[in-house]
Amino acid sequence: MNQADPNQLVVTQVRSAIGAKPKARGALRALGLGKIGRSHVLPDRPEIRGMLRKVRHLVDVQEVGNAETA
């Protein structure tokens, strides 16, 4: 793959998963989260967006643009 990397997302867990449904807890684990305050940088892909939609009430998402524009 010679294409530039896609945009990135910085995902930070801001609420506890206690009391959340099992699928939401699984989505958090798949995103590399599990404790409040933990952050993870992920590629901006449809499957990641789907997981984020499942846990949107537990996380904070920031988009980071690609540094290479040439």
mmJSON file of the N, C-alpha and C atoms, coordinates in Angstrom:
{"data_MODEL":{"atom_site":{
"group_PDB":["ATOM","ATOM","ATOM","ATOM","ATOM","ATOM","ATOM","ATOM","ATOM","ATOM","ATOM","ATOM","ATOM","ATOM","ATOM","ATOM","ATOM","ATOM","ATOM","ATOM","ATOM","ATOM","ATOM","ATOM","ATOM","ATOM","ATOM","ATOM","ATOM","ATOM","ATOM","ATOM","ATOM","ATOM","ATOM","ATOM","ATOM","ATOM","ATOM","ATOM","ATOM","ATOM","ATOM","ATOM","ATOM","ATOM","ATOM","ATOM","ATOM","ATOM","ATOM","ATOM","ATOM","ATOM","ATOM","ATOM","ATOM","ATOM","ATOM","ATOM","ATOM","ATOM","ATOM","ATOM","ATOM","ATOM","ATOM","ATOM","ATOM","ATOM","ATOM","ATOM","ATOM","ATOM","ATOM","ATOM","ATOM","ATOM","ATOM","ATOM","ATOM","ATOM","ATOM","ATOM","ATOM","ATOM","ATOM","ATOM","ATOM","ATOM","ATOM","ATOM","ATOM","ATOM","ATOM","ATOM","ATOM","ATOM","ATOM","ATOM","ATOM","ATOM","ATOM","ATOM","ATOM","ATOM","ATOM","ATOM","ATOM","ATOM","ATOM","ATOM","ATOM","ATOM","ATOM","ATOM","ATOM","ATOM","ATOM","ATOM","ATOM","ATOM","ATOM","ATOM","ATOM","ATOM","ATOM","ATOM","ATOM","ATOM","ATOM","ATOM","ATOM","ATOM","ATOM","ATOM","ATOM","ATOM","ATOM","ATOM","ATOM","ATOM","ATOM","ATOM","ATOM","ATOM","ATOM","ATOM","ATOM","ATOM","ATOM","ATOM","ATOM","ATOM","ATOM","ATOM","ATOM","ATOM","ATOM","ATOM","ATOM","ATOM","ATOM","ATOM","ATOM","ATOM","ATOM","ATOM","ATOM","ATOM","ATOM","ATOM","ATOM","ATOM","ATOM","ATOM","ATOM","ATOM","ATOM","ATOM","ATOM","ATOM","ATOM","ATOM","ATOM","ATOM","ATOM","ATOM","ATOM","ATOM","ATOM","ATOM","ATOM","ATOM","ATOM","ATOM","ATOM","ATOM","ATOM","ATOM","ATOM","ATOM","ATOM","ATOM","ATOM","ATOM","ATOM","ATOM","ATOM","ATOM"],
"id":[1,2,3,4,5,6,7,8,9,10,11,12,13,14,15,16,17,18,19,20,21,22,23,24,25,26,27,28,29,30,31,32,33,34,35,36,37,38,39,40,41,42,43,44,45,46,47,48,49,50,51,52,53,54,55,56,57,58,59,60,61,62,63,64,65,66,67,68,69,70,71,72,73,74,75,76,77,78,79,80,81,82,83,84,85,86,87,88,89,90,91,92,93,94,95,96,97,98,99,100,101,102,103,104,105,106,107,108,109,110,111,112,113,114,115,116,117,118,119,120,121,122,123,124,125,126,127,128,129,130,131,132,133,134,135,136,137,138,139,140,141,142,143,144,145,146,147,148,149,150,151,152,153,154,155,156,157,158,159,160,161,162,163,164,165,166,167,168,169,170,171,172,173,174,175,176,177,178,179,180,181,182,183,184,185,186,187,188,189,190,191,192,193,194,195,196,197,198,199,200,201,202,203,204,205,206,207,208,209,210],
"type_symbol":["N","C","C","N","C","C","N","C","C","N","C","C","N","C","C","N","C","C","N","C","C","N","C","C","N","C","C","N","C","C","N","C","C","N","C","C","N","C","C","N","C","C","N","C","C","N","C","C","N","C","C","N","C","C","N","C","C","N","C","C","N","C","C","N","C","C","N","C","C","N","C","C","N","C","C","N","C","C","N","C","C","N","C","C","N","C","C","N","C","C","N","C","C","N","C","C","N","C","C","N","C","C","N","C","C","N","C","C","N","C","C","N","C","C","N","C","C","N","C","C","N","C","C","N","C","C","N","C","C","N","C","C","N","C","C","N","C","C","N","C","C","N","C","C","N","C","C","N","C","C","N","C","C","N","C","C","N","C","C","N","C","C","N","C","C","N","C","C","N","C","C","N","C","C","N","C","C","N","C","C","N","C","C","N","C","C","N","C","C","N","C","C","N","C","C","N","C","C","N","C","C","N","C","C","N","C","C","N","C","C"],
"label_atom_id":["N","CA","C","N","CA","C","N","CA","C","N","CA","C","N","CA","C","N","CA","C","N","CA","C","N","CA","C","N","CA","C","N","CA","C","N","CA","C","N","CA","C","N","CA","C","N","CA","C","N","CA","C","N","CA","C","N","CA","C","N","CA","C","N","CA","C","N","CA","C","N","CA","C","N","CA","C","N","CA","C","N","CA","C","N","CA","C","N","CA","C","N","CA","C","N","CA","C","N","CA","C","N","CA","C","N","CA","C","N","CA","C","N","CA","C","N","CA","C","N","CA","C","N","CA","C","N","CA","C","N","CA","C","N","CA","C","N","CA","C","N","CA","C","N","CA","C","N","CA","C","N","CA","C","N","CA","C","N","CA","C","N","CA","C","N","CA","C","N","CA","C","N","CA","C","N","CA","C","N","CA","C","N","CA","C","N","CA","C","N","CA","C","N","CA","C","N","CA","C","N","CA","C","N","CA","C","N","CA","C","N","CA","C","N","CA","C","N","CA","C","N","CA","C","N","CA","C","N","CA","C","N","CA","C","N","CA","C","N","CA","C","N","CA","C"],
"label_alt_id":[null,null,null,null,null,null,null,null,null,null,null,null,null,null,null,null,null,null,null,null,null,null,null,null,null,null,null,null,null,null,null,null,null,null,null,null,null,null,null,null,null,null,null,null,null,null,null,null,null,null,null,null,null,null,null,null,null,null,null,null,null,null,null,null,null,null,null,null,null,null,null,null,null,null,null,null,null,null,null,null,null,null,null,null,null,null,null,null,null,null,null,null,null,null,null,null,null,null,null,null,null,null,null,null,null,null,null,null,null,null,null,null,null,null,null,null,null,null,null,null,null,null,null,null,null,null,null,null,null,null,null,null,null,null,null,null,null,null,null,null,null,null,null,null,null,null,null,null,null,null,null,null,null,null,null,null,null,null,null,null,null,null,null,null,null,null,null,null,null,null,null,null,null,null,null,null,null,null,null,null,null,null,null,null,null,null,null,null,null,null,null,null,null,null,null,null,null,null,null,null,null,null,null,null,null,null,null,null,null,null],
"label_comp_id":["MET","MET","MET","ASN","ASN","ASN","GLN","GLN","GLN","ALA","ALA","ALA","ASP","ASP","ASP","PRO","PRO","PRO","ASN","ASN","ASN","GLN","GLN","GLN","LEU","LEU","LEU","VAL","VAL","VAL","VAL","VAL","VAL","THR","THR","THR","GLN","GLN","GLN","VAL","VAL","VAL","ARG","ARG","ARG","SER","SER","SER","ALA","ALA","ALA","ILE","ILE","ILE","GLY","GLY","GLY","ALA","ALA","ALA","LYS","LYS","LYS","PRO","PRO","PRO","LYS","LYS","LYS","ALA","ALA","ALA","ARG","ARG","ARG","GLY","GLY","GLY","ALA","ALA","ALA","LEU","LEU","LEU","ARG","ARG","ARG","ALA","ALA","ALA","LEU","LEU","LEU","GLY","GLY","GLY","LEU","LEU","LEU","GLY","GLY","GLY","LYS","LYS","LYS","ILE","ILE","ILE","GLY","GLY","GLY","ARG","ARG","ARG","SER","SER","SER","HIS","HIS","HIS","VAL","VAL","VAL","LEU","LEU","LEU","PRO","PRO","PRO","ASP","ASP","ASP","ARG","ARG","ARG","PRO","PRO","PRO","GLU","GLU","GLU","ILE","ILE","ILE","ARG","ARG","ARG","GLY","GLY","GLY","MET","MET","MET","LEU","LEU","LEU","ARG","ARG","ARG","LYS","LYS","LYS","VAL","VAL","VAL","ARG","ARG","ARG","HIS","HIS","HIS","LEU","LEU","LEU","VAL","VAL","VAL","ASP","ASP","ASP","VAL","VAL","VAL","GLN","GLN","GLN","GLU","GLU","GLU","VAL","VAL","VAL","GLY","GLY","GLY","ASN","ASN","ASN","ALA","ALA","ALA","GLU","GLU","GLU","THR","THR","THR","ALA","ALA","ALA"],
"label_asym_id":["A","A","A","A","A","A","A","A","A","A","A","A","A","A","A","A","A","A","A","A","A","A","A","A","A","A","A","A","A","A","A","A","A","A","A","A","A","A","A","A","A","A","A","A","A","A","A","A","A","A","A","A","A","A","A","A","A","A","A","A","A","A","A","A","A","A","A","A","A","A","A","A","A","A","A","A","A","A","A","A","A","A","A","A","A","A","A","A","A","A","A","A","A","A","A","A","A","A","A","A","A","A","A","A","A","A","A","A","A","A","A","A","A","A","A","A","A","A","A","A","A","A","A","A","A","A","A","A","A","A","A","A","A","A","A","A","A","A","A","A","A","A","A","A","A","A","A","A","A","A","A","A","A","A","A","A","A","A","A","A","A","A","A","A","A","A","A","A","A","A","A","A","A","A","A","A","A","A","A","A","A","A","A","A","A","A","A","A","A","A","A","A","A","A","A","A","A","A","A","A","A","A","A","A","A","A","A","A","A","A"],
"label_entity_id":["1","1","1","1","1","1","1","1","1","1","1","1","1","1","1","1","1","1","1","1","1","1","1","1","1","1","1","1","1","1","1","1","1","1","1","1","1","1","1","1","1","1","1","1","1","1","1","1","1","1","1","1","1","1","1","1","1","1","1","1","1","1","1","1","1","1","1","1","1","1","1","1","1","1","1","1","1","1","1","1","1","1","1","1","1","1","1","1","1","1","1","1","1","1","1","1","1","1","1","1","1","1","1","1","1","1","1","1","1","1","1","1","1","1","1","1","1","1","1","1","1","1","1","1","1","1","1","1","1","1","1","1","1","1","1","1","1","1","1","1","1","1","1","1","1","1","1","1","1","1","1","1","1","1","1","1","1","1","1","1","1","1","1","1","1","1","1","1","1","1","1","1","1","1","1","1","1","1","1","1","1","1","1","1","1","1","1","1","1","1","1","1","1","1","1","1","1","1","1","1","1","1","1","1","1","1","1","1","1","1"],
"label_seq_id":[1,1,1,2,2,2,3,3,3,4,4,4,5,5,5,6,6,6,7,7,7,8,8,8,9,9,9,10,10,10,11,11,11,12,12,12,13,13,13,14,14,14,15,15,15,16,16,16,17,17,17,18,18,18,19,19,19,20,20,20,21,21,21,22,22,22,23,23,23,24,24,24,25,25,25,26,26,26,27,27,27,28,28,28,29,29,29,30,30,30,31,31,31,32,32,32,33,33,33,34,34,34,35,35,35,36,36,36,37,37,37,38,38,38,39,39,39,40,40,40,41,41,41,42,42,42,43,43,43,44,44,44,45,45,45,46,46,46,47,47,47,48,48,48,49,49,49,50,50,50,51,51,51,52,52,52,53,53,53,54,54,54,55,55,55,56,56,56,57,57,57,58,58,58,59,59,59,60,60,60,61,61,61,62,62,62,63,63,63,64,64,64,65,65,65,66,66,66,67,67,67,68,68,68,69,69,69,70,70,70],
"pdbx_PDB_ins_code":[null,null,null,null,null,null,null,null,null,null,null,null,null,null,null,null,null,null,null,null,null,null,null,null,null,null,null,null,null,null,null,null,null,null,null,null,null,null,null,null,null,null,null,null,null,null,null,null,null,null,null,null,null,null,null,null,null,null,null,null,null,null,null,null,null,null,null,null,null,null,null,null,null,null,null,null,null,null,null,null,null,null,null,null,null,null,null,null,null,null,null,null,null,null,null,null,null,null,null,null,null,null,null,null,null,null,null,null,null,null,null,null,null,null,null,null,null,null,null,null,null,null,null,null,null,null,null,null,null,null,null,null,null,null,null,null,null,null,null,null,null,null,null,null,null,null,null,null,null,null,null,null,null,null,null,null,null,null,null,null,null,null,null,null,null,null,null,null,null,null,null,null,null,null,null,null,null,null,null,null,null,null,null,null,null,null,null,null,null,null,null,null,null,null,null,null,null,null,null,null,null,null,null,null,null,null,null,null,null,null],
"Cartn_x":[0.834,0.0,0.877,0.831,1.631,0.839,-0.422,-1.24,-0.877,-1.146,-0.913,-1.911,-1.534,-2.427,-3.695,-4.819,-6.061,-6.016,-6.998,-7.074,-7.132,-6.762,-6.707,-7.737,-8.151,-9.07,-8.391,-8.471,-8.0,-9.233,-9.329,-10.494,-10.084,-10.813,-10.537,-11.78,-11.624,-12.761,-12.989,-14.228,-14.548,-15.558,-16.215,-17.173,-16.905,-17.349,-17.134,-18.039,-17.554,-18.331,-19.177,-19.108,-19.927,-21.386,-22.163,-23.578,-23.869,-22.829,-23.026,-23.362,-23.997,-24.349,-23.086,-23.142,-21.952,-21.363,-22.206,-21.675,-20.915,-21.375,-20.668,-19.326,-19.296,-18.031,-17.06,-17.567,-16.722,-16.176,-17.001,-16.537,-15.429,-15.553,-14.493,-13.184,-13.251,-12.043,-11.433,-12.273,-11.787,-11.137,-11.583,-10.999,-9.719,-9.359,-8.137,-8.346,-9.578,-9.886,-10.3,-10.57,-10.991,-10.961,-10.257,-10.201,-10.472,-11.086,-11.375,-10.06,-10.002,-8.813,-7.86,-8.046,-7.168,-7.512,-6.482,-6.666,-6.008,-6.507,-5.959,-6.123,-5.101,-5.154,-5.52,-6.591,-7.113,-7.3,-7.233,-7.511,-8.993,-9.295,-10.688,-11.257,-11.821,-12.403,-13.842,-14.661,-16.075,-16.286,-15.466,-15.66,-15.325,-14.358,-14.034,-15.169,-15.688,-16.813,-18.029,-18.259,-19.38,-19.22,-18.001,-17.75,-17.913,-17.452,-17.586,-19.052,-19.867,-21.294,-21.931,-21.441,-21.974,-21.659,-20.537,-20.103,-19.98,-20.747,-20.612,-20.879,-21.627,-21.93,-20.81,-19.801,-18.711,-17.37,-17.281,-15.989,-16.07,-14.886,-14.726,-13.83,-14.249,-13.521,-13.045,-11.766,-11.205,-10.572,-10.811,-10.215,-8.858,-7.907,-6.57,-6.325,-6.114,-5.908,-4.559,-4.427,-3.189,-2.162,-0.923,0.131,0.625,0.553,1.024,-0.13,0.047,-0.971,-0.458,0.8,1.379,1.088],
"Cartn_y":[-1.18,0.0,1.24,1.969,3.175,4.423,4.259,5.418,5.944,7.224,7.82,7.231,7.182,6.657,7.494,6.854,7.622,8.503,9.353,10.187,9.3,9.868,9.118,9.666,8.829,9.218,8.963,9.937,9.746,9.515,8.319,7.921,7.846,8.548,8.554,8.103,7.149,6.704,7.712,8.21,9.234,8.755,7.619,7.074,5.594,5.088,3.695,2.769,1.559,0.544,-0.283,0.013,-0.712,-0.42,-1.451,-1.297,-1.221,-1.175,-1.135,-2.54,-2.602,-3.895,-4.629,-5.954,-6.731,-6.362,-6.051,-5.672,-4.351,-3.423,-2.146,-2.369,-3.236,-3.543,-4.21,-5.097,-5.748,-4.763,-3.797,-2.772,-1.926,-1.616,-0.861,-1.641,-2.927,-3.749,-3.815,-3.934,-4.004,-2.692,-1.591,-0.284,-0.033,-0.95,-0.792,0.023,0.135,0.91,-0.039,0.484,-0.36,0.367,1.477,2.277,3.729,4.446,5.856,6.613,7.47,8.268,7.638,6.383,5.72,6.197,6.471,6.928,5.961,5.969,5.103,5.797,5.735,6.32,5.212,5.437,4.422,5.003,4.168,4.666,4.961,5.92,6.317,5.412,4.269,3.299,3.016,2.519,2.265,1.304,0.263,-0.681,-0.056,0.849,1.567,2.532,3.225,4.141,3.408,2.181,1.391,1.057,0.69,0.41,1.67,2.799,4.06,4.449,4.16,4.451,3.651,2.44,1.567,2.11,2.812,3.288,4.813,5.501,6.966,7.667,7.043,7.644,7.424,6.635,6.32,6.926,7.442,7.89,9.308,9.893,11.186,10.942,11.429,11.171,12.492,12.527,13.694,13.226,13.965,13.633,14.315,13.57,14.108,13.981,15.104,15.075,14.484,14.083,13.51,14.624,14.4,15.408,15.557,14.452,14.502,14.913,16.04,16.49,16.488,16.145,16.16,14.921],
"Cartn_z":[0.0,0.0,0.0,-1.065,-1.177,-0.866,-0.542,-0.225,1.158,1.367,2.679,3.668,4.944,5.976,6.034,6.351,6.48,7.716,7.845,9.043,10.265,11.386,12.631,13.611,14.535,15.595,16.932,17.837,19.202,20.055,20.62,21.395,22.86,23.725,25.156,25.901,26.808,27.605,28.722,28.831,29.828,30.862,30.615,31.572,31.773,32.908,33.254,32.446,32.22,31.516,32.482,33.772,34.741,34.435,34.309,33.997,32.515,31.693,30.243,29.745,28.6,28.022,27.578,27.537,27.162,25.8,24.828,23.51,23.58,24.419,24.578,25.27,26.281,26.959,25.998,25.149,24.158,23.143,22.754,21.811,22.431,23.723,24.4,24.387,24.687,24.696,23.291,22.274,20.897,20.468,21.063,20.761,21.554,22.436,23.222,24.477,24.93,26.128,27.242,28.409,29.515,30.833,30.895,32.112,31.753,32.662,32.43,32.264,31.26,31.004,30.013,29.682,28.72,27.31,26.508,25.131,24.169,22.947,21.918,20.576,19.738,18.399,17.425,16.656,15.747,14.354,13.324,11.97,11.807,10.965,10.721,9.632,10.06,9.132,9.543,8.621,8.937,10.105,10.222,11.316,12.678,12.698,13.932,14.27,13.264,13.484,14.044,13.587,14.085,15.559,15.96,17.374,18.213,17.669,18.401,18.561,17.567,17.665,18.791,19.016,20.065,21.466,21.61,22.928,22.98,22.152,22.061,23.376,24.285,25.579,26.591,26.246,27.162,26.751,25.528,25.011,24.455,24.301,23.64,22.426,21.26,20.012,19.425,19.042,18.365,17.065,15.999,14.712,14.589,14.063,13.816,12.33,11.643,10.206,9.85,8.604,8.101,7.91,8.352,8.241,6.8,6.022,4.638,3.725,3.051,2.111,0.689,0.509,-0.837,-1.509],
"occupancy":[1.0,1.0,1.0,1.0,1.0,1.0,1.0,1.0,1.0,1.0,1.0,1.0,1.0,1.0,1.0,1.0,1.0,1.0,1.0,1.0,1.0,1.0,1.0,1.0,1.0,1.0,1.0,1.0,1.0,1.0,1.0,1.0,1.0,1.0,1.0,1.0,1.0,1.0,1.0,1.0,1.0,1.0,1.0,1.0,1.0,1.0,1.0,1.0,1.0,1.0,1.0,1.0,1.0,1.0,1.0,1.0,1.0,1.0,1.0,1.0,1.0,1.0,1.0,1.0,1.0,1.0,1.0,1.0,1.0,1.0,1.0,1.0,1.0,1.0,1.0,1.0,1.0,1.0,1.0,1.0,1.0,1.0,1.0,1.0,1.0,1.0,1.0,1.0,1.0,1.0,1.0,1.0,1.0,1.0,1.0,1.0,1.0,1.0,1.0,1.0,1.0,1.0,1.0,1.0,1.0,1.0,1.0,1.0,1.0,1.0,1.0,1.0,1.0,1.0,1.0,1.0,1.0,1.0,1.0,1.0,1.0,1.0,1.0,1.0,1.0,1.0,1.0,1.0,1.0,1.0,1.0,1.0,1.0,1.0,1.0,1.0,1.0,1.0,1.0,1.0,1.0,1.0,1.0,1.0,1.0,1.0,1.0,1.0,1.0,1.0,1.0,1.0,1.0,1.0,1.0,1.0,1.0,1.0,1.0,1.0,1.0,1.0,1.0,1.0,1.0,1.0,1.0,1.0,1.0,1.0,1.0,1.0,1.0,1.0,1.0,1.0,1.0,1.0,1.0,1.0,1.0,1.0,1.0,1.0,1.0,1.0,1.0,1.0,1.0,1.0,1.0,1.0,1.0,1.0,1.0,1.0,1.0,1.0,1.0,1.0,1.0,1.0,1.0,1.0,1.0,1.0,1.0,1.0,1.0,1.0],
"B_iso_or_equiv":[0.0,0.0,0.0,0.0,0.0,0.0,0.0,0.0,0.0,0.0,0.0,0.0,0.0,0.0,0.0,0.0,0.0,0.0,0.0,0.0,0.0,0.0,0.0,0.0,0.0,0.0,0.0,0.0,0.0,0.0,0.0,0.0,0.0,0.0,0.0,0.0,0.0,0.0,0.0,0.0,0.0,0.0,0.0,0.0,0.0,0.0,0.0,0.0,0.0,0.0,0.0,0.0,0.0,0.0,0.0,0.0,0.0,0.0,0.0,0.0,0.0,0.0,0.0,0.0,0.0,0.0,0.0,0.0,0.0,0.0,0.0,0.0,0.0,0.0,0.0,0.0,0.0,0.0,0.0,0.0,0.0,0.0,0.0,0.0,0.0,0.0,0.0,0.0,0.0,0.0,0.0,0.0,0.0,0.0,0.0,0.0,0.0,0.0,0.0,0.0,0.0,0.0,0.0,0.0,0.0,0.0,0.0,0.0,0.0,0.0,0.0,0.0,0.0,0.0,0.0,0.0,0.0,0.0,0.0,0.0,0.0,0.0,0.0,0.0,0.0,0.0,0.0,0.0,0.0,0.0,0.0,0.0,0.0,0.0,0.0,0.0,0.0,0.0,0.0,0.0,0.0,0.0,0.0,0.0,0.0,0.0,0.0,0.0,0.0,0.0,0.0,0.0,0.0,0.0,0.0,0.0,0.0,0.0,0.0,0.0,0.0,0.0,0.0,0.0,0.0,0.0,0.0,0.0,0.0,0.0,0.0,0.0,0.0,0.0,0.0,0.0,0.0,0.0,0.0,0.0,0.0,0.0,0.0,0.0,0.0,0.0,0.0,0.0,0.0,0.0,0.0,0.0,0.0,0.0,0.0,0.0,0.0,0.0,0.0,0.0,0.0,0.0,0.0,0.0,0.0,0.0,0.0,0.0,0.0,0.0],
"pdbx_formal_charge":[null,null,null,null,null,null,null,null,null,null,null,null,null,null,null,null,null,null,null,null,null,null,null,null,null,null,null,null,null,null,null,null,null,null,null,null,null,null,null,null,null,null,null,null,null,null,null,null,null,null,null,null,null,null,null,null,null,null,null,null,null,null,null,null,null,null,null,null,null,null,null,null,null,null,null,null,null,null,null,null,null,null,null,null,null,null,null,null,null,null,null,null,null,null,null,null,null,null,null,null,null,null,null,null,null,null,null,null,null,null,null,null,null,null,null,null,null,null,null,null,null,null,null,null,null,null,null,null,null,null,null,null,null,null,null,null,null,null,null,null,null,null,null,null,null,null,null,null,null,null,null,null,null,null,null,null,null,null,null,null,null,null,null,null,null,null,null,null,null,null,null,null,null,null,null,null,null,null,null,null,null,null,null,null,null,null,null,null,null,null,null,null,null,null,null,null,null,null,null,null,null,null,null,null,null,null,null,null,null,null],
"auth_seq_id":[1,1,1,2,2,2,3,3,3,4,4,4,5,5,5,6,6,6,7,7,7,8,8,8,9,9,9,10,10,10,11,11,11,12,12,12,13,13,13,14,14,14,15,15,15,16,16,16,17,17,17,18,18,18,19,19,19,20,20,20,21,21,21,22,22,22,23,23,23,24,24,24,25,25,25,26,26,26,27,27,27,28,28,28,29,29,29,30,30,30,31,31,31,32,32,32,33,33,33,34,34,34,35,35,35,36,36,36,37,37,37,38,38,38,39,39,39,40,40,40,41,41,41,42,42,42,43,43,43,44,44,44,45,45,45,46,46,46,47,47,47,48,48,48,49,49,49,50,50,50,51,51,51,52,52,52,53,53,53,54,54,54,55,55,55,56,56,56,57,57,57,58,58,58,59,59,59,60,60,60,61,61,61,62,62,62,63,63,63,64,64,64,65,65,65,66,66,66,67,67,67,68,68,68,69,69,69,70,70,70],
"auth_comp_id":["MET","MET","MET","ASN","ASN","ASN","GLN","GLN","GLN","ALA","ALA","ALA","ASP","ASP","ASP","PRO","PRO","PRO","ASN","ASN","ASN","GLN","GLN","GLN","LEU","LEU","LEU","VAL","VAL","VAL","VAL","VAL","VAL","THR","THR","THR","GLN","GLN","GLN","VAL","VAL","VAL","ARG","ARG","ARG","SER","SER","SER","ALA","ALA","ALA","ILE","ILE","ILE","GLY","GLY","GLY","ALA","ALA","ALA","LYS","LYS","LYS","PRO","PRO","PRO","LYS","LYS","LYS","ALA","ALA","ALA","ARG","ARG","ARG","GLY","GLY","GLY","ALA","ALA","ALA","LEU","LEU","LEU","ARG","ARG","ARG","ALA","ALA","ALA","LEU","LEU","LEU","GLY","GLY","GLY","LEU","LEU","LEU","GLY","GLY","GLY","LYS","LYS","LYS","ILE","ILE","ILE","GLY","GLY","GLY","ARG","ARG","ARG","SER","SER","SER","HIS","HIS","HIS","VAL","VAL","VAL","LEU","LEU","LEU","PRO","PRO","PRO","ASP","ASP","ASP","ARG","ARG","ARG","PRO","PRO","PRO","GLU","GLU","GLU","ILE","ILE","ILE","ARG","ARG","ARG","GLY","GLY","GLY","MET","MET","MET","LEU","LEU","LEU","ARG","ARG","ARG","LYS","LYS","LYS","VAL","VAL","VAL","ARG","ARG","ARG","HIS","HIS","HIS","LEU","LEU","LEU","VAL","VAL","VAL","ASP","ASP","ASP","VAL","VAL","VAL","GLN","GLN","GLN","GLU","GLU","GLU","VAL","VAL","VAL","GLY","GLY","GLY","ASN","ASN","ASN","ALA","ALA","ALA","GLU","GLU","GLU","THR","THR","THR","ALA","ALA","ALA"],
"auth_asym_id":["A","A","A","A","A","A","A","A","A","A","A","A","A","A","A","A","A","A","A","A","A","A","A","A","A","A","A","A","A","A","A","A","A","A","A","A","A","A","A","A","A","A","A","A","A","A","A","A","A","A","A","A","A","A","A","A","A","A","A","A","A","A","A","A","A","A","A","A","A","A","A","A","A","A","A","A","A","A","A","A","A","A","A","A","A","A","A","A","A","A","A","A","A","A","A","A","A","A","A","A","A","A","A","A","A","A","A","A","A","A","A","A","A","A","A","A","A","A","A","A","A","A","A","A","A","A","A","A","A","A","A","A","A","A","A","A","A","A","A","A","A","A","A","A","A","A","A","A","A","A","A","A","A","A","A","A","A","A","A","A","A","A","A","A","A","A","A","A","A","A","A","A","A","A","A","A","A","A","A","A","A","A","A","A","A","A","A","A","A","A","A","A","A","A","A","A","A","A","A","A","A","A","A","A","A","A","A","A","A","A"],
"auth_atom_id":["N","CA","C","N","CA","C","N","CA","C","N","CA","C","N","CA","C","N","CA","C","N","CA","C","N","CA","C","N","CA","C","N","CA","C","N","CA","C","N","CA","C","N","CA","C","N","CA","C","N","CA","C","N","CA","C","N","CA","C","N","CA","C","N","CA","C","N","CA","C","N","CA","C","N","CA","C","N","CA","C","N","CA","C","N","CA","C","N","CA","C","N","CA","C","N","CA","C","N","CA","C","N","CA","C","N","CA","C","N","CA","C","N","CA","C","N","CA","C","N","CA","C","N","CA","C","N","CA","C","N","CA","C","N","CA","C","N","CA","C","N","CA","C","N","CA","C","N","CA","C","N","CA","C","N","CA","C","N","CA","C","N","CA","C","N","CA","C","N","CA","C","N","CA","C","N","CA","C","N","CA","C","N","CA","C","N","CA","C","N","CA","C","N","CA","C","N","CA","C","N","CA","C","N","CA","C","N","CA","C","N","CA","C","N","CA","C","N","CA","C","N","CA","C","N","CA","C","N","CA","C","N","CA","C","N","CA","C","N","CA","C","N","CA","C"],
"pdbx_PDB_model_num":[1,1,1,1,1,1,1,1,1,1,1,1,1,1,1,1,1,1,1,1,1,1,1,1,1,1,1,1,1,1,1,1,1,1,1,1,1,1,1,1,1,1,1,1,1,1,1,1,1,1,1,1,1,1,1,1,1,1,1,1,1,1,1,1,1,1,1,1,1,1,1,1,1,1,1,1,1,1,1,1,1,1,1,1,1,1,1,1,1,1,1,1,1,1,1,1,1,1,1,1,1,1,1,1,1,1,1,1,1,1,1,1,1,1,1,1,1,1,1,1,1,1,1,1,1,1,1,1,1,1,1,1,1,1,1,1,1,1,1,1,1,1,1,1,1,1,1,1,1,1,1,1,1,1,1,1,1,1,1,1,1,1,1,1,1,1,1,1,1,1,1,1,1,1,1,1,1,1,1,1,1,1,1,1,1,1,1,1,1,1,1,1,1,1,1,1,1,1,1,1,1,1,1,1,1,1,1,1,1,1]
}}}
